[in-house]
Amino acid sequence: MSPNPPKPFDPDFPRYLPDEAFPEYRHVPGINLEIQGRFGHSEDSIIDLPPPSSWRDNTDYLFGVDLFNHAYWYESHAIWNPLWHRATGNYRLFINGLALVSDALLLHHQRDLRGLRDQMSLGTGKLTAVLNAEGDVYMGLNLHLLMRTLDTFISPFFEENITDSTYEEPASFPLLRLVL
């Protein structure tokens, strides 16, 4: 497990809510304390759940995307949790799939191979179900392209010879690129 905080795959990737402040640090279980409040699992503050068609107005969803893209993987999961708890159907599968992929990336950082494989498989399975039911783009995210990127990212972790460079030099960079 790396004692260093996760680093974004692309630190210059544009944000969807640039005025929303990031947490003061990235939480890594076993390394530092969980941030309480909005960025921890202690609250379910969302009252009204915007429908998937209103994703551009869903600040929790968009902020979760920003957190994910900037390697705040634990925090993106925590932001999406209240959405997931209130959503139903494909909306619920979609948010849960993103949260599981976020978990997988944190486990990648921690070099937890089994956890990485398990969470990525669960997350991509849910996202694939949404892709099959809703089509290529759902809530602004091109699921077809994301699934290809995730497949390229995870494939080396199912090979026999996994080395430090497998972790340090990923085959692709999973980022959530929204179609605005």
N, C-alpha and C positions, 0 to 999 in steps of 0.2 A: 504494500500500500504506500502510495506516495504521500509524504507529509506536506507537500506543496499544494496550494489550491489549484483547482482545475483552470485551464487556460482556454479561452474561446478558440475555435477552429479559425475564425476570421474576426479579429478584434475590431476591424473597421466596418463590419457588416452594418448596414443602416438599420436604425430602430424604427418601430411603428408608433411608439409613444415616447418620443425623445425627452419630454418634460417630466416623465415619471422617474424618480430617483431609484437607482439600484440599491440593494442592501449594502451595508458597510463591508461585508465579506461573504464569501461563498461557503456555505456549510458543507462539511464533509464528515459524515458519521465516524466517530472514533478519533477524530483529529481536533475538532473544535465544537463549540456549543451551538445547538440549534437556536436560530434566531426566533424569538417569540413574536406573537402577533401575526401580522399579515403574511410573513414569510415562513412561518412554522405551521405545524399541523394542528395547532391548538384552536383555531377559529374557523368558523363557517359563516363569514360575514355577508355574503351575497344574499340579497332578499329576492329580487326579481331576476329570473333567468331569461336573457334575451333569446329569441329563437335563432336557429342557425342562419337564417336568411339575413339577420341583422348583425352578422359577425363584425362588420366594420365599426359598429357602435359598442361592441362588447369589450370594454376596457380590460377586464380580467383575462379574457382570452388573448388579446393583443399583448398585454404586458407579460403574460406567460410565454408567448412567442419570443418577445425580446429577451426575457430571462434565459430561455432555452438557448437562443442563438449566441448568448454571451457567457455560456458555461455556468450559469446559475441553475444547475439541473435540479437540485433539491428544491430550490425556491420555486421553480416553474411548476413542479409537481404540486407543491403546496398551494400555489395560486389557483391551479386548475382543479384542485380537490372539491371546492364548493360547487363548481360548475358540474363536475361529474356526479356529485351526490344528488343534484336536482334534475339533471338531464335524463332523458329516456331514449330508447331506441338507438338509432345510429348516432345521434348526438352524443349519447352516453358512451357508446363504443369508441367514437372518435376521440373524445377528451381522455378517456381511460387509455387508449392506445398511445396518445402523445405522452401522457404521464409515465407510462411503462417504458417508452423509448428514452425519456429523460432519465428515468432510474437506471436504465441500461448504460447510458453514457457516464453517469456517475460511477457505476460499477466498473466500467472500462477504466476510468481514472484511478480507481482503487485497485485495479488489476485483479478483480474477482472474476475469473473466467467463467465459472459455472453461473454465477449471478448474471453476468453480462449476456451469456447465451440465453438463459431462461427468460429474463425480462425482455430482451430484444425479440425473442420468438413470440412471447405473449403479446407484446405491443404491436408487432408487425402483423400478427394474426388478426387483431382487432381492426387495424387500419385497412387490411386487405378486405375484410368483410364490409367495411364502409365503402371502399373503392368499388367493390362489386355491386353494392346496392345503390350507390349515389352517383357513380361516374367519376371521371378523372379529378374534378375540382370540387372540394367540399370545404366550406367556411374559408374560402380564399386560398386554400392550400392544394397544390397539384399533387394529389396522392400518388399518381402513377410515377412521377419523377422522384418523389420522396422515397417510394418503395425501392426504386432502382438504386438510389443513393445508399439507402440503408442496407440493401443486399450486398452492394459493393463493400460497404464498411464492415459488415459482420462476417462475410465469407472467410477472410483469413483466420478468424478465430475458431473456425471449425476444421482447420488444417491440423496435421499432426505436429509440426514443428513451429510452435509459437515462441517467438523471442521478444526481447525488449523492443526491437525495432518494429515488431507487429503493433505494439501499443504506441510507440513514439512516432511512427510514420504511417498514419491510417491511409487506407486505399481510397477513401473519399471523406468528405467533410459534411456530416449531416447538419444542415441548416434548414430552417423553416422559412421558405421564400413564399410570401403571400402574393397572390395575383390581385392587385388593387383596382 
